[in-house]
Amino acid sequence: MESHEKNATSGHNDLRPENIEMGARNGNGTAARKVKDIDDLFPYIGDFGWYQRILFLLMIPFSFFFAFVYFGQIFMTVVPSEHWCFVKELANLTVEDRRRLSVPFNNGSYEKCFVYDVDWQKVLEAGNVTADPAWPIKKCVDQWEFNYTDVPYKTIASELGWVCDRDNYGATAQSIFFCGAIVGGLIFGWIADKYGRIPAIVGTNMIGFIAGVGTAFANSFWSFCLCRFLVGLSYDNCFVIMYIVVVEYIGPKWRTFVANFSIAVYFTFAGCILPWIAVGVADWKIYSLIISVPLVMSIITPCVVPESARWLISQGRIEEALKILKRCERINGNKIPDEIIAEFKETATIIAKEEQENKNYSILDLFRTPRLRKNSILLLVIWMAIAMVFDGHVRNVGSLGLDMFLTFTVATASEFPADILLILTLDVLGRRWLAFGSMVISGLFSLLATTVPYGIPSATLAIVGRFAVNISYNIGIQFAAELLPTVVRAQGLALIHIVGYIATILVPYIVYMATIAIEIPLIILGALGILGGCCCLFLPESLGKDMPQTIQDGEDYGRDQKFWNMPCCSKKISDKQHTSRL
């Protein structure tokens, strides 16, 4: 599905002067741009006219679906911090009397997983109102009571007793969700390449709808896991395919803005309202339905979203692609000259032929030559670190010592300023140093959060760590798309996505380790952030560079770059040299 992500994410490399091949002169004496790609049509149809603005707005529901699918389970499986064993023989007593009589009290709090092992009928007949510490103790195995102050509704975890010996069930279900994401990436990636982007968009969202509704009727751990696996099939693809299609129709100079601003506004807003939906309905089953039913709207996608023109061209369906592009020019109030259309048809035929030839390459070609192999391995390691740190911060909000719903909202809201900052700095500082800086900052603040008092101080530092990794996350795939050769770019990006899914399978268990010591998740996330950031410095800078086309291009890419090279500094030096020559 990422076969054309190079165009969807890199708006800086196609229309620079050095990349424009000049053809015959127009009637007015100016040189005409030779059409080498769809990007060369944007000066005629419009970079970001009304057609593109409509598509930009159509990303809204898919961004919401993405946030709902990704974050949804957090608020289905959260467990109130206070729980204790329920003794049915004491059901007629008040909650406080039951707990005082049946649950051991140690170190200032009631035990969560143990209960006194006595004959409760005799205890009641004797008129006992407080427990005798000498009574024998046993593990609680049947039913628990919960204090719903911090989590003001029942979740599937509290209904089915996923606590004590079963307190890892939520983490396991989340890991199974990511297993589904691996399978879904393979299935819907193949569908997107074989049958088109629109069928893949509809299919991935519809399976999310069906499995999400099914989740509301799960009544056991394994039925819940099955539903979450199926929901996982739609993860990422439910939005990313739409994201790629829309950005492909945006002119190169607008792509960085559209690609990041859509995440900054739509995804962030959806994530911020999610916890309050859960609190508002106060029922995990209704909540599951509310966040799943809207996905059925995707069935109308073929009526409102165009198929990818780039995919159509790769399949040799050039007339269909032109029909969409002409609709774009008409809505934008522009006109593509007939001679440009004729030239584009010739170019499109060549592109379609090259697409077929590229199928002779495999993912193994990324690892056959030394420098390209090094870069490919680094990209895999970096993306695994980014994915784990990002997802870890998302899921660790319940261990920060504050109201998890408010903390989740604040942490998710950090996506907006992070994306705005990225838009302003990415083409100034470059990919490599910004990725390094944001990852290392994330790691350092995660580690610092373990050294300050638990509560607001630690949560604040952890949220800063989340803010920084937001920047890294949005750089990651763009950086990879710009470094991988065209002939294996689609397969390389798919591999990077898959290893990211595999890595995130471990994240729920990293977060679960907070039950041992609350500092452990942040220590691990901090170390991963610093490691991933340092790896970024061993990649070549891609800002302002042509993307590699062949395997040899990938091998030679950045060979002449110095380790300490920084794009912003290099530009200043170049400007000074130019001024001195004048």
C-alpha positions in Angstrom: 0.0 0.0 0.0 3.0 2.3 0.5 4.2 1.9 -3.1 3.8 5.7 -3.7 4.5 7.0 -0.2 7.6 8.7 -1.5 5.2 11.2 -3.2 2.8 11.3 -0.3 5.4 12.3 2.3 8.1 14.2 0.5 6.9 17.5 -1.0 10.4 19.0 -1.4 12.1 17.0 -4.0 10.2 16.9 -7.3 9.8 20.6 -8.4 13.1 22.0 -7.3 14.9 23.7 -10.2 17.5 21.0 -10.5 14.8 18.4 -11.0 12.9 20.2 -13.7 13.7 19.0 -17.1 13.0 21.8 -19.7 11.3 20.8 -22.9 10.2 22.8 -25.9 9.3 26.5 -25.7 5.8 27.6 -25.3 4.2 30.2 -27.5 5.1 33.0 -25.1 8.8 32.1 -25.3 9.1 30.5 -21.9 10.3 27.0 -21.4 7.7 24.3 -20.8 8.3 21.9 -18.0 8.6 18.4 -19.3 6.1 16.1 -17.6 7.9 13.3 -15.8 5.4 12.5 -13.1 1.9 13.5 -11.8 3.6 16.1 -9.7 4.4 18.0 -12.9 0.7 18.4 -13.5 0.0 20.3 -10.3 1.1 23.7 -11.8 -1.8 23.2 -14.2 -4.5 21.7 -12.0 -3.7 23.5 -8.8 -1.6 22.6 -5.7 -4.2 23.0 -3.1 -7.5 24.1 -4.7 -11.0 23.4 -3.7 -10.7 19.8 -4.8 -7.8 19.1 -2.5 -9.5 21.0 0.3 -12.5 18.8 0.1 -10.3 15.7 0.2 -8.5 17.3 3.2 -11.9 17.6 5.0 -12.8 14.0 4.0 -9.8 12.8 6.1 -11.7 13.8 9.3 -13.8 10.6 9.8 -10.8 8.3 9.0 -8.6 10.2 11.5 -11.3 9.7 14.1 -11.6 6.0 13.2 -7.8 5.6 13.6 -7.8 7.2 17.1 -10.8 5.1 18.2 -9.3 1.8 16.9 -5.8 2.6 18.4 -6.8 4.1 21.8 -10.2 2.4 22.3 -9.1 -0.6 24.3 -7.4 1.5 27.0 -10.7 2.6 28.5 -12.3 -0.9 28.2 -9.7 -2.7 30.3 -8.6 -0.1 32.8 -9.0 -1.3 36.4 -9.8 0.9 39.4 -6.8 1.2 41.7 -8.7 0.0 44.7 -10.3 -3.5 44.7 -10.7 -6.2 47.3 -12.2 -9.7 47.5 -16.0 -9.9 47.8 -17.4 -12.3 50.3 -20.9 -13.2 49.4 -21.8 -14.4 53.0 -21.2 -10.8 54.1 -23.4 -9.3 51.3 -25.9 -7.8 53.8 -23.2 -5.7 55.5 -22.2 -2.2 54.2 -19.2 -2.1 51.9 -17.0 -0.6 54.6 -18.0 -3.2 57.2 -17.4 -6.0 54.7 -14.0 -4.8 53.8 -13.0 -4.2 57.5 -14.1 -7.7 58.5 -12.9 -9.8 55.6 -9.8 -8.2 54.1 -6.3 -8.0 55.7 -5.1 -4.5 56.4 -1.3 -4.1 56.0 1.1 -1.1 55.6 -1.8 1.4 55.6 -4.0 -0.2 52.9 -6.2 -3.2 52.4 -4.9 -6.3 50.5 -6.2 -6.5 47.0 -5.7 -10.2 46.4 -6.1 -11.9 49.8 -9.0 -12.6 52.1 -9.4 -14.2 55.5 -10.1 -17.9 55.4 -12.7 -18.5 58.1 -16.3 -19.7 58.5 -18.2 -16.5 58.0 -21.4 -17.9 59.4 -19.7 -18.5 62.7 -18.1 -15.1 62.6 -21.5 -13.4 62.1 -23.1 -15.5 64.8 -20.3 -14.4 67.2 -21.1 -10.7 66.4 -17.6 -9.9 65.2 -17.3 -6.5 63.5 -13.6 -6.3 63.0 -11.1 -8.9 61.8 -8.7 -10.8 63.9 -5.2 -10.5 62.4 -4.5 -14.1 63.6 -7.1 -15.5 61.2 -5.7 -17.6 58.4 -5.5 -16.0 54.9 -6.1 -17.3 51.4 -6.0 -16.0 47.9 -9.1 -14.4 46.5 -10.3 -16.5 43.5 -14.0 -15.8 42.9 -15.2 -12.2 42.9 -13.9 -8.7 43.7 -15.4 -5.4 44.7 -14.1 -2.1 43.2 -13.9 1.5 44.3 -15.1 3.3 41.2 -13.8 6.7 42.3 -10.9 6.9 39.9 -12.5 4.8 37.1 -16.2 5.8 37.3 -17.7 2.9 35.4 -17.5 -0.9 35.0 -15.0 -2.2 32.4 -14.7 -5.7 31.1 -11.7 -6.1 33.4 -13.7 -5.3 36.5 -16.7 -7.3 35.4 -14.6 -10.4 34.7 -12.1 -9.9 37.6 -8.9 -9.3 35.6 -6.9 -8.5 38.7 -4.3 -10.3 40.9 -3.3 -13.5 39.1 -5.2 -12.3 36.0 -4.0 -8.7 36.0 -2.0 -9.3 32.9 -5.1 -10.1 30.8 -5.5 -6.6 29.6 -1.9 -6.4 28.5 -2.2 -9.8 26.7 -5.4 -8.6 24.9 -3.6 -5.5 23.7 -0.7 -7.6 22.4 -3.1 -9.8 20.5 -4.5 -6.6 19.0 -1.0 -5.8 17.6 -0.7 -9.4 16.3 -3.9 -8.6 14.3 -2.2 -5.5 13.1 0.6 -7.5 11.6 -1.8 -9.8 9.7 -3.9 -6.8 8.7 -0.9 -5.0 7.3 -0.1 -7.9 5.1 -3.7 -8.6 4.0 -4.8 -5.0 3.3 -1.4 -4.0 1.9 -1.9 -6.8 -0.7 -5.5 -5.7 -1.4 -4.4 -2.1 -1.8 -1.7 -3.1 -4.3 -3.8 -5.7 -6.1 -7.3 -4.2 -6.2 -6.8 -0.6 -5.3 -6.7 1.8 -2.4 -10.5 2.3 -2.1 -11.4 -1.4 -1.7 -8.7 -1.6 1.0 -10.0 1.5 2.8 -13.5 0.1 2.8 -12.4 -3.4 3.8 -10.2 -2.4 6.7 -12.8 0.0 8.2 -15.6 -2.5 7.8 -13.8 -5.2 9.6 -13.0 -2.7 12.4 -16.8 -1.9 12.5 -17.8 -5.6 12.7 -15.2 -6.6 15.3 -15.7 -3.5 17.3 -19.4 -4.1 17.6 -18.6 -7.8 18.5 -16.3 -6.6 21.3 -19.4 -5.1 23.1 -20.8 -8.7 23.3 -17.6 -10.4 24.5 -18.2 -12.3 27.8 -14.9 -14.0 28.3 -11.2 -13.3 28.0 -10.8 -15.3 24.8 -13.9 -13.9 23.1 -12.6 -10.4 23.9 -9.2 -11.4 22.5 -10.7 -12.7 19.3 -12.6 -9.5 18.8 -9.5 -7.4 19.5 -7.4 -9.4 17.1 -10.0 -8.7 14.4 -10.1 -5.0 15.3 -6.3 -5.1 15.1 -6.6 -6.1 11.4 -7.9 -2.6 10.7 -5.3 -0.7 12.8 -3.2 1.8 10.9 -4.7 0.9 7.5 -8.1 2.3 8.5 -6.4 5.8 8.1 -3.0 5.4 6.5 -4.3 4.3 3.1 -6.7 7.2 3.0 -3.9 9.5 4.2 -1.7 8.4 1.3 -4.5 8.8 -1.3 -5.3 12.3 -0.2 -1.7 13.5 0.1 -1.0 12.2 -3.4 -3.5 14.7 -4.8 -1.8 17.6 -3.0 0.9 19.7 -4.7 4.4 19.0 -3.4 4.8 22.3 -1.6 1.7 21.7 0.5 2.3 18.1 1.4 4.3 18.6 4.6 1.6 20.9 5.8 -1.3 18.7 4.9 0.3 15.4 6.1 1.2 16.8 9.5 -1.7 19.2 10.1 -4.3 16.5 9.5 -2.7 14.5 12.3 -2.3 17.5 14.5 -6.0 18.6 14.3 -8.1 15.6 13.5 -6.3 12.7 15.2 -5.5 14.8 18.2 -9.1 16.0 18.7 -10.4 12.5 18.4 -7.9 11.1 20.9 -8.7 13.9 23.4 -12.5 13.3 23.4 -12.2 9.5 23.7 -11.8 9.2 27.5 -14.7 11.6 28.0 -16.9 9.4 25.8 -16.1 6.5 28.1 -16.8 8.6 31.2 -19.9 10.1 29.7 -21.6 6.8 28.9 -20.2 5.0 31.9 -20.6 1.6 30.3 -17.8 -0.2 28.5 -20.2 -2.0 26.2 -22.0 1.1 25.0 -18.7 2.9 24.7 -17.4 0.1 22.5 -20.5 0.5 20.3 -20.1 4.3 20.1 -16.5 4.1 18.9 -17.1 1.2 16.5 -20.4 2.0 14.7 -19.2 5.1 13.0 -16.7 3.0 11.0 -19.6 1.7 8.9 -19.6 5.2 7.2 -16.6 3.9 5.2 -18.9 2.0 3.0 -19.7 5.3 1.1 -16.0 5.9 0.5 -16.1 4.9 -3.3 -18.8 7.6 -3.8 -16.7 10.5 -2.3 -13.0 9.6 -2.5 -11.1 9.1 -5.8 -8.9 6.1 -6.4 -5.2 6.8 -6.3 -4.2 8.2 -9.7 -0.7 6.9 -9.1 -2.0 3.4 -8.5 -4.2 3.5 -11.6 -1.2 4.5 -13.7 0.9 1.7 -12.2 -1.8 -0.7 -13.4 -1.8 0.8 -16.9 -5.3 2.4 -16.4 -4.2 5.8 -17.6 -7.5 7.1 -19.0 -9.1 6.5 -15.5 -6.4 8.5 -13.9 -6.8 11.3 -16.3 -10.5 11.4 -15.7 -9.9 12.0 -12.0 -7.2 14.6 -12.7 -9.5 16.5 -15.1 -12.3 16.5 -12.4 -9.7 18.0 -10.1 -8.8 20.8 -12.6 -12.5 21.5 -13.3 -13.3 21.9 -9.6 -10.2 24.0 -9.1 -11.2 26.2 -12.1 -8.0 25.4 -14.1 -7.1 23.8 -17.4 -4.5 21.3 -18.4 -3.2 22.2 -22.0 -3.9 19.4 -24.5 -0.2 19.1 -25.3 0.6 18.5 -21.7 -2.1 15.8 -21.5 -0.6 14.1 -24.6 2.9 14.3 -23.0 1.6 12.9 -19.7 0.0 9.9 -21.5 3.4 9.0 -22.9 5.1 9.4 -19.6 2.4 7.4 -17.8 2.9 4.5 -20.2 6.6 4.5 -19.3 5.8 4.7 -15.6 3.5 1.8 -15.8 6.2 -0.3 -17.5 8.7 0.7 -14.9 6.3 -0.3 -12.1 6.1 -3.8 -13.6 9.9 -4.0 -13.9 10.2 -3.0 -10.2 8.4 -6.2 -9.2 11.5 -8.1 -10.1 13.2 -6.7 -6.9 12.6 -8.1 -3.5 13.1 -7.0 0.1 16.4 -8.9 0.1 17.9 -6.3 -2.2 17.9 -3.9 0.7 20.5 -6.1 2.4 22.8 -7.1 -0.4 25.2 -4.1 -0.4 27.0 -2.8 2.8 25.9 0.9 3.1 22.3 0.2 2.0 22.2 -2.8 4.4 23.5 -0.6 7.3 20.8 2.1 6.5 18.1 -0.5 6.3 18.9 -2.1 9.6 19.2 1.3 11.2 15.8 2.3 9.9 14.3 -0.9 11.3 15.9 -0.4 14.7 14.9 3.3 14.9 11.3 2.6 13.9 11.0 -0.1 16.5 12.3 2.2 19.2 10.0 5.1 18.1 6.9 2.8 17.9 7.7 1.3 21.4 8.4 4.7 23.0 5.3 6.3 21.5 2.9 3.5 22.4 4.5 3.1 25.8 3.8 6.7 26.7 0.2 6.3 25.4 -0.4 3.3 27.7 1.5 4.4 30.7 -0.8 7.3 31.6 -2.5 5.2 34.2 0.7 4.8 36.1 1.6 8.5 36.5 -0.3 9.0 39.8 -3.0 11.4 38.5 -6.5 11.2 37.0 -5.8 9.0 34.0 -8.6 10.5 31.9 -7.3 14.1 32.3 -3.7 13.0 32.0 -4.5 11.1 28.8 -6.2 14.1 27.3 -3.3 16.5 28.1 -0.8 14.0 26.8 -2.7 13.4 23.6 -3.2 17.2 23.1 0.6 17.5 23.0 0.4 16.0 19.5 -0.9 19.4 18.2 2.0 21.6 19.2 4.4 18.8 18.3 3.1 18.6 14.7 3.1 22.4 14.4 6.7 22.5 15.5 7.5 19.8 13.1 6.0 21.7 10.2 8.0 24.8 11.0 11.4 23.0 11.6 11.5 19.8 9.5 12.7 21.5 6.4 15.2 23.7 8.3 16.9 21.4 10.8 16.6 18.3 8.6 15.4 14.8 9.3 18.5 13.3 11.0 19.2 15.9 13.7 15.5 16.6 14.5 14.9 12.9 14.8 18.0 12.5 17.0 17.1 15.5 19.2 13.4 14.7 19.7 14.2 11.0 20.5 16.9 11.8 23.0 14.9 14.6 24.6 12.0 12.1 25.0 14.4 9.6 26.6 15.9 12.1 29.0 12.6 13.4 30.2 11.3 9.9 30.6 14.3 9.1 32.8 14.0 12.4 34.7 10.4 11.5 35.5 11.6 8.7 37.7 13.7 11.0 39.8 11.1 13.5 41.0 8.1 13.1 43.3 5.3 10.8 42.1 2.3 12.8 40.8 2.3 16.1 39.1 6.1 16.5 38.8 6.7 13.0 37.3 3.6 13.2 35.1 4.7 16.6 33.7 8.1 15.3 32.7 6.6 12.2 31.2 4.2 14.3 29.1 7.2 16.3 27.8 8.7 12.9 26.9 5.5 12.1 25.0 5.5 15.5 23.3 9.1 14.9 22.0 8.4 11.4 20.7 5.3 12.7 18.9 7.8 14.6 16.7 10.0 11.5 16.2 7.0 9.4 15.2 5.9 11.8 12.4 9.5 12.0 11.1 10.1 8.3 11.1 8.2 7.0 8.1 9.0 10.1 6.0 12.7 9.7 6.7 12.5 6.0 5.6 10.5 6.8 2.4 13.2 9.3 1.4 16.1 6.9 2.0 14.9 3.7 0.5 15.4 3.2 -3.2 12.3 3.4 -5.4 12.5 -0.1 -6.7 12.1 -1.5 -3.2 10.5 1.4 -1.3 7.0 -0.2 -1.0 8.4 -3.5 0.3 10.9 -1.7 2.6 8.2 0.5 4.2 5.9 -2.5 4.6 8.7 -4.3 6.4 9.3 -1.3 8.7 5.6 -1.1 9.6 5.6 -4.8 10.4 8.6 -4.8 12.7 7.0 -1.8 14.4 3.9 -3.9 15.0 6.0 -6.7 16.3 7.9 -4.4 18.7 4.7 -2.9 20.1 3.5 -6.4 21.1 6.0 -6.1 24.0 4.8 -2.6 25.1 1.7 -3.7 27.1 4.0 -5.9 29.2 6.5 -3.1 29.6 3.7 -0.9 31.0 2.4 -3.9 33.1 5.8 -3.9 34.8 4.6 -0.8 36.7 2.8 -3.3 39.0 6.3 -4.3 40.2 7.7 -0.8 40.4 6.2 2.3 38.8 9.5 3.5 37.6 10.3 0.5 35.4 8.2 1.5 32.3 9.7 5.0 32.1 13.2 3.7 32.6 12.8 1.3 29.7 11.1 3.9 27.5 13.9 6.4 28.3 16.6 4.0 27.4 14.9 3.1 24.1 14.4 6.7 23.2 18.1 7.6 23.7 19.2 4.4 21.8 16.9 5.1 18.9 17.9 8.8 18.8 21.6 8.0 18.6 21.0 5.6 15.8 19.5 8.4 13.7 22.8 10.2 13.5 24.3 7.3 11.6 21.8 7.8 8.7 22.4 10.2 5.8 20.5 13.5 5.7 17.7 13.5 3.1 16.6 17.1 3.3 16.9 18.7 -0.2 18.2 15.5 -1.8 16.8 13.5 -4.6 15.4 10.2 -3.4 17.4 7.2 -4.6 15.8 5.3 -7.5 18.0 2.2 -8.0 19.8 -0.1 -5.6 23.1 1.5 -6.5 21.6 5.0 -5.8 20.6 3.7 -2.3 24.1 2.3 -1.8 25.8 5.7 -2.8 23.2 7.9 -1.0 24.9 10.3 1.4 28.4 8.9 0.7 29.8 12.4 0.6 28.1 13.7 3.7 30.1 14.5 6.9 28.9 13.2 10.3 28.5 16.7 11.8 26.8 18.1 8.7 23.7 20.2 9.6 21.4 21.5 6.8 20.7 24.8 8.5 24.4 25.5 9.1 25.4 24.3 5.6 22.8 26.7 4.1 24.2 29.7 6.0 27.7 28.9 4.9 26.5 28.5 1.3 24.7 31.8 1.5 27.8 33.6 2.8 29.9 32.1 0.1 27.4 33.2 -2.5 27.3 36.8 -1.0 31.1 37.0 -1.0 31.3 36.1 -4.7 28.8 38.8 -5.5 
